[in-house]
Amino acid sequence: MKINERSKFIINELIKRNTYVTASEIADLLQVSIKTVTRQLVNVEKILNENDLILERKTSKGMQIIGTEEQRQKMLEQIQSNGLHEYSPVERQNIVLSHLLKSQEPIKLLTLAKLLNVTEATISNDLDKLETWIKKMNMNLVRKPGLGIYLEGLEKDIRKAIISHIYKNLHEKNILNVLNKQEKNIKLKSGTDKFLLDLVDKDIIQKVEKAITTVVERENYNLSINAFSGLVVHLTLAIQRLLKGEIIKIDTKFLTELKKKKEFDLAFKISEEIAKVFDIVVPEEESGFITMHLLGARNNYQEGTINNYDNFALIKIAKKIIAIAQEESGIFIAKKSKLLIGLVKHLGPAATRIKLNLEIRNPLLNEMKEKYPQWMKLAKKAAKPLEEKLGVNLPEAEIAYLAMHLGSTLEDASLQKARKYNVLVACPTGIGTSKLLASQLKQKFTNLNIVAIVSAININYEFYQNEGIDFIISTVEINEATIPVVIVNFMLDDKDIDNIIHQMQLLPDENSGEYHKDNKSLVEKLSELNLFGFYIKSILKNFFYQDMVNVNSKEELCSFVSIYLLKENISQILEADLKSREEKGSTIIKDLMLLHTKSKVIQNLTVGIIQLEKSLKVNEKEISTVLILLVPDKADEKALETMGVLSESIIENTNLLDILHQGSKAEIYLELEKIYTNYFKKKYKKVMEG
C-alpha cells in the first residue's frame, strides 16, 4: 500500500514521541487545519491496522500508537521506504502564488484545494501567509466569496512580482536551459518548480532570446550571461502580458529622460525586432522598460546614467566603504587597487538598479548568509556611505554583493599576512594546463610558493613531503595522493579560488617547512644554465609551422600531427598518446587550442603551429589555430619548465595570441626568440644569484 507523506509524518511523529499527541499539535507541525489532520487519520488508522498496530484515541489527551517495539520499528522501516509525494506548506504556497500570478481570472479556493489535495481552510491559511509578500510587491490579494481570489496591482508591479517569484525559487541554470532548448537538462529542486517554469512560455522565450541575440550581436553590445538571461525573462513576460492586452505605464517625464540615454537606442532596436518576430505593436513604454534593465546591467555602467554619478563620486563612496571594512576587520586593505576598481564598477549599476526600483537578484545570497555571516554583517556596516548617498537602505541582495567584494579581499589579505604555502601545480603532462594555471596562481595569490610544476601521474610524494610541500593544486583528480590535493579548472574561477583558500584554512597557521635548495658551486650553476640553454635551443631548432591543414575532427588532427612529425612505423604511438591526453579534456584559450602530450617516441622538445583550412568545433568553440607542445616521456623538471614558458606567456603576453593566430612562420619564430631570451635572462639571474 502506498503511503502519502502526510500519513508518514503523522505515524513517524507518534512513534517517535511514544506518548499522547493532540490533532492540534500535528496540525501546527504540518501547517494545515485540524480538519485536514482528522481526515488524514482515517488513512493512518488503516495503515496501522494492516501492520498489527492500534491508534488509541482519548478525549482531552490525544492519540498514541499501541504495539510492541518490534512492530513499531517495522512500521518505521516501512514508511521510510514507501510513500507518495505531497507538497510541504512552502511548496504549496509557491504553487498557489504561481497560479495567482499567471491567471487573469479569479480562481476558486476549491480548485486550488483539489489540485493540492488539501481543504479550502488550508488554502485560506496559505493565502494569509502569502499576503505579506503580496503587499510588499505593492499588490492586493482580493478575495470575493462566490467569485474567487485574484491579484490586483499595476502592470509594472505584477511583472516585478513574477520575476521576483521565479528567481527566488528557481535556479538560473534552469532558465538558461530553457533558452538553450535543453529542457532535458533541467533539474527541478522540488515539485513546485514545474509550476514556476510554466510562468514563462517556452516558445516565446526562445523567440525572444533569438531576437535579442540578433540585435546585440549586430550592434556589438556586451551583456553578461546574467544580464542577458534577466533581460530575456523580463521581455518574455512583457510579451506574454502584451498579448493579453496588459501594457506597462511609465511616467512621461521619466520616459523622456530615459530616451536621452544611449541604451534607449539599443532598447528601441530590440523592440523593433520583437515587433517583427511576433507581429505586434510594441509601445514606446516597453522600450523604456528595456532601457531600465540595460542601465541596471552590472557590466554596462557608464558615467552619465540615470543617477548622474561620475566615477569621482563613486571612487569617494568606494574608499569610504573600504575604510569602514578595514576599521571593522582590523585588516589593512586600503591599497588594494583591484578591490577599489571592482567596487567602483559595481556601485554604478547598483545605484542605478536601486534608483529605478529594479528587482535585484543575487543567486549566491543564501550561500553568503549561511557560509559567510561575518562578511554579511561587516558589509551591512560598510554600506552606510552608499545608503546615505541614495537615501535608502540597501536590500539584502546588494549587501551580499558588497560582502563578496570585501570578503574575498579581506580573506586573501588575512591569509597572506599569516603565512606562506609551498605548493605543487599538476596537470596530466606537466607542460600544458599546469603552466597556464601557475601563471594565474601567481597573479591571484602572493602567499603561494610554487615549488614545482609536475605531471599528475608521476609525483614523488616522499621527496616533496620532505621538502615541506603543503598541498597540490591540480587540474585532474589524483588517486592515492599522500599530500592534500585541490582540484581546479586550468582557467581559475571564483569557486576554485574559494577552494584554495579553504585548503589554506585547513592547515595550521605556522609554516610546515621551508623549501630550501642546496647551495650550488659555480660549476653546478653553469651546468644548470647549460641545460636550460640546451632545452631552449631544442625548442627553437624543432619549431615547425603548417598552414591550410584540412581535418574534420580532433582525432584527424592528432593523426595528422603524428604522421607529419614521425615515420609511419612509430607515428601511431604518438597519435595514441595525443588522443589519450585529449580524452582528459581539451585545452582552449581564447580560440587557440593547445594540443600537448608526453611520448616515448618524441626525442626532443618540439613546438609547432598548425593553421586549419576550415575551423574545427572543440568545446563549443570554433578553432582555427592549434599550438603543438610535445616532450619526451622521461623529460626532467627543467625540460617541463622550459616548455611550459610558452603556455605561461599566452596568459601574460597579450600580443602573443594575435601573433600565433595571424603571424607568419618567421614572425612566430621571432616572438619565440623574444620569449626565450627574456626567460633565459631571468633564469641566469636566478641561478647565479640564488
BAMINU-39545 format. One record per residue (C-alpha): residue number from 1; residue in three letters; z, y, x. Coordinates in steps of 0.5 Angstrom, whole numbers, plus 500, padded with zeros to 3 digits. Example, Ala and Ser with C-alpha at 12.3 -4.5 7.8 and 13.67 -1.06 7.14 Angstrom:
<recs>
[1 Ala [516 491 525]]
[2 Ser [514 498 527]]
</recs>
This chain:
<recs>
[1 Met [500 500 500]]
[2 Lys [498 507 503]]
[3 Ile [504 512 503]]
[4 Asn [503 519 503]]
[5 Glu [506 524 508]]
[6 Arg [511 527 503]]
[7 Ser [514 520 501]]
[8 Lys [514 518 508]]
[9 Phe [518 525 510]]
[10 Ile [523 523 504]]
[11 Ile [524 516 506]]
[12 Asn [525 518 513]]
[13 Glu [530 523 511]]
[14 Leu [534 519 507]]
[15 Ile [534 513 512]]
[16 Lys [536 518 518]]
[17 Arg [542 521 514]]
[18 Asn [545 515 511]]
[19 Thr [548 519 506]]
[20 Tyr [547 522 500]]
[21 Val [542 528 500]]
[22 Thr [540 532 494]]
[23 Ala [533 533 491]]
[24 Ser [534 541 492]]
[25 Glu [535 539 500]]
[26 Ile [529 535 500]]
[27 Ala [525 541 496]]
[28 Asp [528 546 501]]
[29 Leu [525 542 507]]
[30 Leu [519 541 504]]
[31 Gln [518 548 502]]
[32 Val [516 545 495]]
[33 Ser [519 545 488]]
[34 Ile [525 541 486]]
[35 Lys [520 538 480]]
[36 Thr [515 536 486]]
[37 Val [520 532 489]]
[38 Thr [522 529 483]]
[39 Arg [515 527 481]]
[40 Gln [515 524 488]]
[41 Leu [521 520 488]]
[42 Val [517 515 483]]
[43 Asn [513 513 488]]
[44 Val [518 513 493]]
[45 Glu [522 508 489]]
[46 Lys [516 504 488]]
[47 Ile [515 503 496]]
[48 Leu [523 502 497]]
[49 Asn [523 496 492]]
[50 Glu [517 493 495]]
[51 Asn [521 493 501]]
[52 Asp [527 490 498]]
[53 Leu [531 497 498]]
[54 Ile [534 501 493]]
[55 Leu [534 508 491]]
[56 Glu [541 509 489]]
[57 Arg [542 516 485]]
[58 Lys [548 519 483]]
[59 Thr [550 525 479]]
[60 Ser [552 531 483]]
[61 Lys [552 527 489]]
[62 Gly [544 526 490]]
[63 Met [541 520 492]]
[64 Gln [541 515 498]]
[65 Ile [538 508 500]]
[66 Ile [541 502 500]]
[67 Gly [540 496 504]]
[68 Thr [541 492 511]]
[69 Glu [540 495 517]]
[70 Glu [534 491 519]]
[71 Gln [531 492 512]]
[72 Arg [532 500 513]]
[73 Gln [529 499 520]]
[74 Lys [523 495 518]]
[75 Met [522 501 513]]
[76 Leu [522 506 518]]
[77 Glu [517 502 522]]
[78 Gln [512 501 516]]
[79 Ile [512 509 515]]
[80 Gln [510 510 522]]
[81 Ser [504 506 522]]
[82 Asn [502 508 515]]
[83 Gly [500 514 511]]
[84 Leu [495 519 508]]
[85 His [494 526 510]]
[86 Glu [498 531 506]]
[87 Tyr [498 538 507]]
[88 Ser [504 542 510]]
[89 Pro [506 548 507]]
[90 Val [503 552 512]]
[91 Glu [496 549 512]]
[92 Arg [497 549 504]]
[93 Gln [498 557 504]]
[94 Asn [492 557 509]]
[95 Ile [487 554 504]]
[96 Val [490 558 498]]
[97 Leu [488 564 502]]
[98 Ser [481 562 505]]
[99 His [480 561 497]]
[100 Leu [482 567 495]]
[101 Leu [478 571 501]]
[102 Lys [472 567 499]]
[103 Ser [472 568 492]]
[104 Gln [469 574 488]]
[105 Glu [472 571 481]]
[106 Pro [479 570 479]]
[107 Ile [482 563 481]]
[108 Lys [487 559 476]]
[109 Leu [493 556 479]]
[110 Leu [492 549 476]]
[111 Thr [485 549 480]]
[112 Leu [489 550 487]]
[113 Ala [494 545 485]]
[114 Lys [490 540 483]]
[115 Leu [486 541 490]]
[116 Leu [492 541 494]]
[117 Asn [496 535 490]]
[118 Val [502 540 488]]
[119 Thr [505 543 482]]
[120 Glu [503 550 480]]
[121 Ala [510 552 481]]
[122 Thr [509 550 489]]
[123 Ile [502 554 489]]
[124 Ser [506 560 486]]
[125 Asn [511 560 491]]
[126 Asp [506 559 496]]
[127 Leu [503 566 494]]
[128 Asp [510 569 494]]
[129 Lys [510 568 502]]
[130 Leu [502 570 503]]
[131 Glu [504 577 499]]
[132 Thr [507 580 505]]
[133 Trp [501 578 509]]
[134 Ile [496 581 504]]
[135 Lys [500 587 503]]
[136 Lys [500 588 511]]
[137 Met [492 588 510]]
[138 Asn [492 593 505]]
[139 Met [490 589 499]]
[140 Asn [494 587 493]]
[141 Leu [495 580 490]]
[142 Val [493 580 483]]
[143 Arg [496 575 478]]
[144 Lys [494 575 471]]
[145 Pro [496 570 466]]
[146 Gly [490 566 463]]
[147 Leu [485 569 468]]
[148 Gly [488 567 474]]
[149 Ile [489 570 481]]
[150 Tyr [485 574 486]]
[151 Leu [485 580 491]]
[152 Glu [484 587 490]]
[153 Gly [482 592 496]]
[154 Leu [477 596 500]]
[155 Glu [471 592 503]]
[156 Lys [473 594 510]]
[157 Asp [480 591 509]]
[158 Ile [477 585 506]]
[159 Arg [473 584 512]]
[160 Lys [478 585 516]]
[161 Ala [483 580 513]]
[162 Ile [477 575 513]]
[163 Ile [476 576 521]]
[164 Ser [484 576 522]]
[165 His [485 570 518]]
[166 Ile [479 566 521]]
[167 Tyr [481 568 529]]
[168 Lys [489 567 527]]
[169 Asn [488 560 525]]
[170 Leu [481 557 528]]
[171 His [480 556 536]]
[172 Glu [474 561 538]]
[173 Lys [470 555 541]]
[174 Asn [469 552 534]]
[175 Ile [466 558 532]]
[176 Leu [461 558 538]]
[177 Asn [460 551 537]]
[178 Val [457 553 530]]
[179 Leu [453 559 534]]
[180 Asn [450 554 538]]
[181 Lys [449 549 532]]
[182 Gln [454 544 535]]
[183 Glu [458 542 529]]
[184 Lys [459 535 532]]
[185 Asn [463 538 538]]
[186 Ile [467 542 533]]
[187 Lys [475 540 534]]
[188 Leu [479 541 528]]
[189 Lys [486 543 529]]
[190 Ser [488 541 522]]
[191 Gly [486 539 515]]
[192 Thr [485 546 514]]
[193 Asp [480 548 519]]
[194 Lys [474 546 515]]
[195 Phe [476 551 509]]
[196 Leu [476 556 515]]
[197 Leu [469 555 517]]
[198 Asp [467 555 510]]
[199 Leu [468 562 510]]
[200 Val [462 563 515]]
[201 Asp [456 561 512]]
[202 Lys [453 557 518]]
[203 Asp [445 558 516]]
[204 Ile [447 566 516]]
[205 Ile [451 566 522]]
[206 Gln [445 562 526]]
[207 Lys [440 567 524]]
[208 Val [445 573 526]]
[209 Glu [446 570 533]]
[210 Lys [439 570 534]]
[211 Ala [437 577 531]]
[212 Ile [443 580 536]]
[213 Thr [441 576 542]]
[214 Thr [433 578 541]]
[215 Val [436 586 541]]
[216 Val [441 586 546]]
[217 Glu [436 582 551]]
[218 Arg [430 587 549]]
[219 Glu [435 593 550]]
[220 Asn [438 589 557]]
[221 Tyr [445 591 554]]
[222 Asn [451 587 557]]
[223 Leu [456 584 552]]
[224 Ser [462 579 554]]
[225 Ile [462 572 550]]
[226 Asn [468 574 546]]
[227 Ala [465 581 544]]
[228 Phe [458 577 542]]
[229 Ser [462 572 538]]
[230 Gly [466 577 535]]
[231 Leu [460 581 533]]
[232 Val [456 575 530]]
[233 Val [462 573 526]]
[234 His [463 580 523]]
[235 Leu [456 581 522]]
[236 Thr [455 574 518]]
[237 Leu [461 576 514]]
[238 Ala [458 583 513]]
[239 Ile [451 580 510]]
[240 Gln [455 575 506]]
[241 Arg [458 581 503]]
[242 Leu [452 585 502]]
[243 Leu [448 579 499]]
[244 Lys [454 579 494]]
[245 Gly [453 587 493]]
[246 Glu [459 589 497]]
[247 Ile [458 595 501]]
[248 Ile [462 598 506]]
[249 Lys [464 605 506]]
[250 Ile [465 610 512]]
[251 Asp [468 617 511]]
[252 Thr [462 621 512]]
[253 Lys [465 626 518]]
[254 Phe [467 620 522]]
[255 Leu [460 617 521]]
[256 Thr [457 623 523]]
[257 Glu [461 622 530]]
[258 Leu [459 615 530]]
[259 Lys [452 617 530]]
[260 Lys [452 621 536]]
[261 Lys [454 615 541]]
[262 Lys [449 611 545]]
[263 Glu [452 605 542]]
[264 Phe [449 607 535]]
[265 Asp [442 607 537]]
[266 Leu [443 599 539]]
[267 Ala [447 598 532]]
[268 Phe [441 601 529]]
[269 Lys [436 597 532]]
[270 Ile [441 591 531]]
[271 Ser [441 593 523]]
[272 Glu [433 593 523]]
[273 Glu [433 586 526]]
[274 Ile [438 584 521]]
[275 Ala [434 587 515]]
[276 Lys [427 584 517]]
[277 Val [430 577 518]]
[278 Phe [434 577 511]]
[279 Asp [429 581 508]]
[280 Ile [435 586 505]]
[281 Val [436 593 506]]
[282 Val [442 595 511]]
[283 Pro [446 601 509]]
[284 Glu [447 606 515]]
[285 Glu [454 605 514]]
[286 Glu [453 598 516]]
[287 Ser [450 601 523]]
[288 Gly [456 605 524]]
[289 Phe [461 599 522]]
[290 Ile [457 595 528]]
[291 Thr [458 601 533]]
[292 Met [465 601 532]]
[293 His [465 594 534]]
[294 Leu [461 595 540]]
[295 Leu [465 601 542]]
[296 Gly [471 596 542]]
[297 Ala [468 591 546]]
[298 Arg [472 590 553]]
[299 Asn [467 590 558]]
[300 Asn [463 596 555]]
[301 Tyr [467 602 555]]
[302 Gln [464 609 558]]
[303 Glu [467 615 558]]
[304 Gly [466 620 552]]
[305 Thr [467 614 547]]
[306 Ile [471 616 540]]
[307 Asn [477 617 544]]
[308 Asn [474 622 549]]
[309 Tyr [479 619 554]]
[310 Asp [476 621 561]]
[311 Asn [477 616 567]]
[312 Phe [482 621 570]]
[313 Ala [486 621 564]]
[314 Leu [486 613 564]]
[315 Ile [488 613 571]]
[316 Lys [494 617 570]]
[317 Ile [496 612 564]]
[318 Ala [495 606 568]]
[319 Lys [499 609 574]]
[320 Lys [505 610 569]]
[321 Ile [504 603 567]]
[322 Ile [504 600 574]]
[323 Ala [510 605 576]]
[324 Ile [515 602 570]]
[325 Ala [513 595 571]]
[326 Gln [515 596 579]]
[327 Glu [521 599 577]]
[328 Glu [523 594 572]]
[329 Ser [521 588 576]]
[330 Gly [523 590 583]]
[331 Ile [516 588 586]]
[332 Phe [512 593 590]]
[333 Ile [505 593 586]]
[334 Ala [503 601 586]]
[335 Lys [498 600 592]]
[336 Lys [495 594 588]]
[337 Ser [488 597 587]]
[338 Lys [485 591 583]]
[339 Leu [491 592 578]]
[340 Leu [489 599 577]]
[341 Ile [482 598 576]]
[342 Gly [483 593 572]]
[343 Leu [488 597 567]]
[344 Val [483 603 567]]
[345 Lys [477 598 565]]
[346 His [482 595 560]]
[347 Leu [485 601 557]]
[348 Gly [479 605 555]]
[349 Pro [477 600 550]]
[350 Ala [484 598 548]]
[351 Ala [485 605 546]]
[352 Thr [478 605 542]]
[353 Arg [480 599 538]]
[354 Ile [487 602 536]]
[355 Lys [484 609 534]]
[356 Leu [478 605 530]]
[357 Asn [483 601 527]]
[358 Leu [479 594 529]]
[359 Glu [482 587 529]]
[360 Ile [485 586 535]]
[361 Arg [484 578 538]]
[362 Asn [488 575 544]]
[363 Pro [486 568 544]]
[364 Leu [492 567 549]]
[365 Leu [497 571 545]]
[366 Asn [501 564 543]]
[367 Glu [501 562 550]]
[368 Met [503 568 553]]
[369 Lys [509 568 548]]
[370 Glu [511 561 550]]
[371 Lys [510 561 557]]
[372 Tyr [511 568 560]]
[373 Pro [516 571 555]]
[374 Gln [519 575 561]]
[375 Trp [512 578 562]]
[376 Met [511 580 555]]
[377 Lys [518 583 555]]
[378 Leu [516 587 561]]
[379 Ala [509 589 558]]
[380 Lys [512 592 552]]
[381 Lys [517 597 556]]
[382 Ala [511 599 561]]
[383 Ala [506 600 555]]
[384 Lys [510 606 553]]
[385 Pro [506 611 556]]
[386 Leu [500 609 552]]
[387 Glu [503 608 546]]
[388 Glu [506 616 547]]
[389 Lys [499 618 548]]
[390 Leu [496 614 542]]
[391 Gly [502 616 538]]
[392 Val [502 609 535]]
[393 Asn [506 602 537]]
[394 Leu [501 597 541]]
[395 Pro [500 591 537]]
[396 Glu [503 584 540]]
[397 Ala [496 582 542]]
[398 Glu [495 588 546]]
[399 Ile [502 587 549]]
[400 Ala [499 580 551]]
[401 Tyr [493 583 555]]
[402 Leu [498 588 559]]
[403 Ala [502 582 560]]
[404 Met [496 578 563]]
[405 His [494 584 568]]
[406 Leu [501 586 570]]
[407 Gly [504 578 570]]
[408 Ser [499 576 575]]
[409 Thr [499 581 580]]
[410 Leu [507 581 580]]
[411 Glu [507 573 580]]
[412 Asp [502 574 586]]
[413 Ala [506 579 590]]
[414 Ser [512 576 589]]
[415 Leu [509 569 592]]
[416 Gln [506 573 598]]
[417 Lys [513 576 599]]
[418 Ala [517 570 599]]
[419 Arg [513 565 604]]
[420 Lys [506 563 607]]
[421 Tyr [503 556 605]]
[422 Asn [499 551 609]]
[423 Val [493 548 605]]
[424 Leu [487 544 606]]
[425 Val [481 545 602]]
[426 Ala [477 539 600]]
[427 Cys [470 537 597]]
[428 Pro [466 531 596]]
[429 Thr [463 532 603]]
[430 Gly [467 538 606]]
[431 Ile [461 542 607]]
[432 Gly [458 545 601]]
[433 Thr [463 547 595]]
[434 Ser [469 547 599]]
[435 Lys [467 553 604]]
[436 Leu [465 557 597]]
[437 Leu [472 555 595]]
[438 Ala [475 557 601]]
[439 Ser [472 564 601]]
[440 Gln [474 565 594]]
[441 Leu [481 563 596]]
[442 Lys [482 568 602]]
[443 Gln [480 573 597]]
[444 Lys [485 571 592]]
[445 Phe [491 569 596]]
[446 Thr [493 573 602]]
[447 Asn [499 568 603]]
[448 Leu [495 562 604]]
[449 Asn [493 559 611]]
[450 Ile [487 554 610]]
[451 Val [488 550 616]]
[452 Ala [482 545 615]]
[453 Ile [476 544 610]]
[454 Val [475 537 609]]
[455 Ser [472 531 606]]
[456 Ala [476 529 600]]
[457 Ile [474 521 601]]
[458 Asn [477 522 609]]
[459 Ile [483 525 609]]
[460 Asn [488 523 615]]
[461 Tyr [495 524 611]]
[462 Glu [499 522 616]]
[463 Phe [496 527 621]]
[464 Tyr [496 533 616]]
[465 Gln [503 532 614]]
[466 Asn [506 532 621]]
[467 Glu [502 539 621]]
[468 Gly [506 542 615]]
[469 Ile [501 542 610]]
[470 Asp [504 544 603]]
[471 Phe [498 542 599]]
[472 Ile [491 540 598]]
[473 Ile [486 544 594]]
[474 Ser [480 540 592]]
[475 Thr [474 540 587]]
[476 Val [475 533 586]]
[477 Glu [480 528 584]]
[478 Ile [483 525 590]]
[479 Asn [486 518 589]]
[480 Glu [493 516 592]]
[481 Ala [494 522 596]]
[482 Thr [501 523 599]]
[483 Ile [500 530 599]]
[484 Pro [500 534 593]]
[485 Val [493 536 590]]
[486 Val [491 542 586]]
[487 Ile [484 540 582]]
[488 Val [480 547 581]]
[489 Asn [473 549 580]]
[490 Phe [469 551 586]]
[491 Met [468 557 583]]
[492 Leu [475 559 581]]
[493 Asp [477 561 574]]
[494 Asp [484 564 572]]
[495 Lys [486 557 570]]
[496 Asp [485 555 577]]
[497 Ile [489 561 580]]
[498 Asp [495 559 575]]
[499 Asn [495 552 577]]
[500 Ile [495 554 584]]
[501 Ile [501 559 583]]
[502 His [504 554 579]]
[503 Gln [504 549 585]]
[504 Met [507 554 590]]
[505 Gln [513 555 585]]
[506 Leu [514 547 585]]
[507 Leu [515 548 593]]
[508 Pro [522 550 596]]
[509 Asp [522 558 598]]
[510 Glu [523 556 605]]
[511 Asn [516 554 609]]
[512 Ser [516 547 610]]
[513 Gly [513 548 617]]
[514 Glu [508 552 621]]
[515 Tyr [501 550 623]]
[516 His [501 550 631]]
[517 Lys [495 549 635]]
[518 Asp [497 547 642]]
[519 Asn [495 552 648]]
[520 Lys [489 550 651]]
[521 Ser [486 551 658]]
[522 Leu [480 555 660]]
[523 Val [476 549 661]]
[524 Glu [478 547 654]]
[525 Lys [477 553 651]]
[526 Leu [470 553 654]]
[527 Ser [468 546 652]]
[528 Glu [470 548 644]]
[529 Leu [466 554 645]]
[530 Asn [460 550 648]]
[531 Leu [461 545 642]]
[532 Phe [460 551 637]]
[533 Gly [454 553 640]]
[534 Phe [451 546 640]]
[535 Tyr [452 546 633]]
[536 Ile [449 553 631]]
[537 Lys [443 551 636]]
[538 Ser [442 545 632]]
[539 Ile [442 548 625]]
[540 Leu [437 554 628]]
[541 Lys [433 548 631]]
[542 Asn [432 544 625]]
[543 Phe [431 549 620]]
[544 Phe [426 548 615]]
[545 Tyr [422 551 609]]
[546 Gln [417 548 604]]
[547 Asp [415 552 598]]
[548 Met [411 550 592]]
[549 Val [414 544 591]]
[550 Asn [413 540 585]]
[551 Val [418 536 582]]
[552 Asn [421 535 575]]
[553 Ser [428 532 576]]
[554 Lys [434 532 581]]
[555 Glu [432 525 582]]
[556 Glu [425 527 584]]
[557 Leu [428 533 588]]
[558 Cys [432 528 592]]
[559 Ser [427 523 593]]
[560 Phe [422 529 596]]
[561 Val [427 532 601]]
[562 Ser [429 525 604]]
[563 Ile [421 523 605]]
[564 Tyr [420 530 607]]
[565 Leu [425 529 613]]
[566 Leu [425 522 615]]
[567 Lys [421 516 616]]
[568 Glu [420 511 610]]
[569 Asn [424 506 612]]
[570 Ile [430 510 612]]
[571 Ser [429 516 607]]
[572 Gln [431 511 602]]
[573 Ile [438 511 605]]
[574 Leu [438 519 605]]
[575 Glu [436 519 598]]
[576 Ala [441 515 595]]
[577 Asp [447 519 599]]
[578 Leu [444 525 596]]
[579 Lys [444 522 589]]
[580 Ser [451 519 590]]
[581 Arg [453 526 591]]
[582 Glu [449 530 585]]
[583 Glu [453 525 581]]
[584 Lys [459 528 582]]
[585 Gly [456 535 579]]
[586 Ser [451 540 582]]
[587 Thr [453 546 585]]
[588 Ile [449 552 582]]
[589 Ile [451 559 585]]
[590 Lys [447 565 581]]
[591 Asp [441 561 580]]
[592 Leu [441 558 587]]
[593 Met [442 550 588]]
[594 Leu [446 547 594]]
[595 Leu [443 540 595]]
[596 His [448 537 600]]
[597 Thr [451 531 603]]
[598 Lys [453 527 609]]
[599 Ser [449 521 611]]
[600 Lys [449 516 617]]
[601 Val [441 517 617]]
[602 Ile [442 524 619]]
[603 Gln [443 525 626]]
[604 Asn [443 533 627]]
[605 Leu [446 539 622]]
[606 Thr [440 541 618]]
[607 Val [439 547 614]]
[608 Gly [433 548 609]]
[609 Ile [430 552 603]]
[610 Ile [425 549 598]]
[611 Gln [422 553 593]]
[612 Leu [420 550 587]]
[613 Glu [413 551 584]]
[614 Lys [416 551 577]]
[615 Ser [423 552 575]]
[616 Leu [428 546 574]]
[617 Lys [433 546 569]]
[618 Val [440 544 572]]
[619 Asn [447 545 569]]
[620 Glu [443 549 563]]
[621 Lys [440 554 569]]
[622 Glu [433 555 571]]
[623 Ile [433 553 578]]
[624 Ser [427 555 583]]
[625 Thr [430 555 590]]
[626 Val [434 550 593]]
[627 Leu [439 550 599]]
[628 Ile [439 544 603]]
[629 Leu [445 542 607]]
[630 Leu [445 536 611]]
[631 Val [450 533 616]]
[632 Pro [451 526 620]]
[633 Asp [456 522 616]]
[634 Lys [461 522 622]]
[635 Ala [461 529 623]]
[636 Asp [467 532 626]]
[637 Glu [471 538 623]]
[638 Lys [468 543 628]]
[639 Ala [461 541 625]]
[640 Leu [463 541 618]]
[641 Glu [466 548 619]]
[642 Thr [459 551 623]]
[643 Met [455 548 617]]
[644 Gly [460 551 612]]
[645 Val [459 558 614]]
[646 Leu [452 558 610]]
[647 Ser [456 556 604]]
[648 Glu [461 562 605]]
[649 Ser [456 567 607]]
[650 Ile [453 566 600]]
[651 Ile [459 569 597]]
[652 Glu [461 574 602]]
[653 Asn [454 577 603]]
[654 Thr [451 580 597]]
[655 Asn [444 580 600]]
[656 Leu [443 573 602]]
[657 Leu [442 570 595]]
[658 Asp [436 575 595]]
[659 Ile [433 573 602]]
[660 Leu [434 566 600]]
[661 His [430 567 593]]
[662 Gln [425 571 596]]
[663 Gly [424 571 603]]
[664 Ser [419 568 607]]
[665 Lys [421 563 612]]
[666 Ala [421 568 618]]
[667 Glu [426 573 614]]
[668 Ile [430 567 612]]
[669 Tyr [431 565 619]]
[670 Leu [432 572 622]]
[671 Glu [438 572 617]]
[672 Leu [441 565 619]]
[673 Glu [441 568 626]]
[674 Lys [445 574 624]]
[675 Ile [450 570 620]]
[676 Tyr [451 565 626]]
[677 Thr [451 571 631]]
[678 Asn [457 574 627]]
[679 Tyr [460 567 627]]
[680 Phe [460 566 634]]
[681 Lys [463 573 636]]
[682 Lys [469 572 631]]
[683 Lys [469 564 634]]
[684 Tyr [469 567 641]]
[685 Lys [475 572 640]]
[686 Lys [479 567 636]]
[687 Val [478 561 641]]
[688 Met [479 566 647]]
[689 Glu [485 570 645]]
[690 Gly [488 564 641]]
</recs>
